[in-house]
Each structure stands twice: as C-alpha cells, then as structure tokens.
Amino acid sequence: MSTPDAASWREQRSEAAAVHAEALERRRVAESDRARTLIAAFVRQARERGVEPAPLRARSYDGRHRYRTHLRGWYLRRDESVAVGVDGEFYVLSVPASLQAALRGASVPPRDPPLVIGAGGKDGESLALPIALARALGDGPGR
C-alpha cells in the first residue's frame, strides 16, 4: 500500500525524469543541427577544391566482410567506419552480415550527425567532427 507522500514523490520523480529527457533530446537535436551545418560547409569546400568522393563501402558488424553501397562520399575515420555522402548526409558504415548485401550491396541509412564521432567510446577513439572534416579535406594532421 502506498501513502499519499510516496505517490507524490513518485509523480515528482517521474516528472523530473521527463523534463531531463526532453532537455537531453533538445541538446541532441541542437548538436545535430550544428553538425549538419559543418557537413554542408565541408561538402561545398570539397567540391570547390576538387576533393573527389570515393565509393563508400560498409563493413559487417563483426568486421569480417565489406560490402558495396550505392553511396559516394568521404570517409571521416581511418578505419572507414563513418563517412559523409555527396548528399551531405552522415553515414555509419556498419551493417549486419548478409548474403543479400554481398550480392546486391548494402543499404546504409543516413544518421543524425554528432559533433564528436565515437563519443563515449574507448579513449583515443573519439574524434571531433571539425577535425575529421578538415582531415578529409587534406587540411588536418594525420591525413
């Protein structure tokens, strides 16, 4: 049996959690919007400078297989796990292993771009989007 105080406390906690979730979503959307602006500028610069896009390939989740895609663009990481397409979209080039992908190519949907690629991963695996875009243009270190 619950007391009115306990019910009120649960309701307040639930409301606080909802407010927190809404704030996180607003921040994620704002971050993605800033990233889209950076990507649009990158695509413009790449075209102006004649930096040629490459056919993009996806890798199976287990890393054993590589598949053709219908996409062309620029890889943003040395391991070719993420890219920007000529369409200005952000792609994570990881798909389930499948015979169909081997025969027909893999379908990779665009994702909301982050400002930090690999955030939350192991140390040294995250990369700020502006740095990744500069490297893809040939401007950054370690290209």
C-alpha positions in Angstrom: 0.0 0.0 0.0 1.4 3.4 -0.9 1.0 6.6 1.1 0.0 9.9 -0.5 3.5 11.2 0.2 5.1 8.2 -1.7 2.7 8.7 -4.6 3.5 12.4 -4.8 7.2 11.7 -4.6 7.0 9.1 -7.5 5.0 11.6 -9.5 7.6 14.3 -8.9 10.5 12.0 -9.9 8.6 10.9 -13.0 8.1 14.5 -14.0 11.7 15.4 -13.3 12.9 12.4 -15.4 10.6 13.5 -18.3 11.9 17.1 -18.1 15.5 15.8 -18.1 14.8 13.5 -21.1 13.3 16.5 -23.0 16.4 18.6 -22.3 18.7 15.8 -23.5 16.7 15.5 -26.7 16.8 19.2 -27.3 20.6 19.2 -26.8 21.0 16.2 -29.1 18.9 18.0 -31.8 20.8 21.2 -31.4 24.2 19.3 -31.7 23.0 17.5 -34.8 21.9 20.8 -36.4 25.3 22.3 -35.7 27.0 19.2 -37.2 24.8 19.4 -40.3 25.9 23.0 -40.8 29.6 21.9 -40.6 28.9 19.0 -43.0 27.2 21.2 -45.5 30.2 23.6 -45.5 32.5 20.6 -45.9 30.7 19.3 -48.9 30.8 22.7 -50.5 34.5 23.1 -49.8 35.3 19.5 -51.1 33.5 20.3 -54.4 35.2 23.7 -54.7 38.7 22.2 -54.1 38.1 19.2 -56.3 38.4 16.7 -53.5 36.9 13.7 -55.2 34.4 11.5 -53.4 35.0 7.8 -53.3 32.6 4.8 -53.5 31.7 4.1 -49.9 31.8 0.5 -48.5 30.2 -0.8 -45.4 31.7 -3.4 -43.0 29.8 -6.1 -41.3 29.3 -5.7 -37.5 31.9 -8.5 -36.9 34.3 -6.8 -39.3 34.8 -9.8 -41.5 33.0 -8.6 -44.6 33.0 -5.5 -46.7 30.0 -4.6 -48.9 29.5 -2.2 -51.8 26.9 0.5 -51.2 25.1 2.9 -53.5 26.9 5.8 -51.8 29.7 8.1 -52.7 31.4 10.4 -50.3 34.4 11.0 -48.0 35.5 8.8 -45.1 36.0 10.6 -41.8 37.9 8.0 -39.9 41.0 6.0 -40.9 39.1 2.7 -40.3 36.5 3.9 -42.8 33.6 3.3 -40.3 31.9 6.7 -40.8 31.5 9.0 -43.8 29.8 12.0 -45.3 28.0 11.3 -48.5 27.9 13.7 -51.6 24.3 14.2 -50.5 25.5 15.9 -47.3 24.3 13.1 -45.1 26.3 11.4 -42.3 26.7 7.6 -42.5 27.8 4.9 -40.1 29.1 2.2 -42.4 28.3 -0.8 -40.3 25.7 -3.4 -41.3 24.7 -6.9 -40.4 26.4 -9.6 -42.4 24.2 -10.9 -45.1 24.3 -12.8 -48.4 22.0 -10.3 -49.9 24.4 -7.4 -49.1 27.2 -9.5 -50.6 25.3 -9.9 -53.8 23.4 -6.6 -54.2 25.3 -4.3 -51.9 24.4 -3.0 -48.5 21.8 -0.4 -47.8 23.1 2.2 -45.2 20.6 4.8 -43.9 21.8 8.3 -43.0 22.0 9.1 -39.3 21.9 12.3 -37.3 25.5 13.6 -37.2 27.2 14.1 -33.9 29.7 16.8 -33.1 32.1 14.2 -31.7 32.5 10.9 -33.7 32.8 7.9 -31.3 31.9 9.9 -28.2 31.6 7.5 -25.2 33.9 5.0 -26.8 37.4 4.0 -25.6 40.0 6.6 -25.0 41.5 7.8 -28.2 38.6 6.6 -30.3 36.5 9.8 -30.2 37.2 12.5 -32.8 35.8 16.0 -33.1 33.8 16.4 -36.3 35.6 19.6 -37.3 38.9 17.8 -37.1 37.6 14.8 -39.1 36.2 17.1 -41.8 39.5 19.0 -42.0 41.4 15.8 -42.4 39.0 14.7 -45.2 39.8 17.9 -47.0 43.5 17.3 -46.5 43.9 20.2 -44.1 44.2 18.3 -40.8 47.1 16.4 -39.2 47.4 12.7 -39.8 45.9 12.6 -43.2 
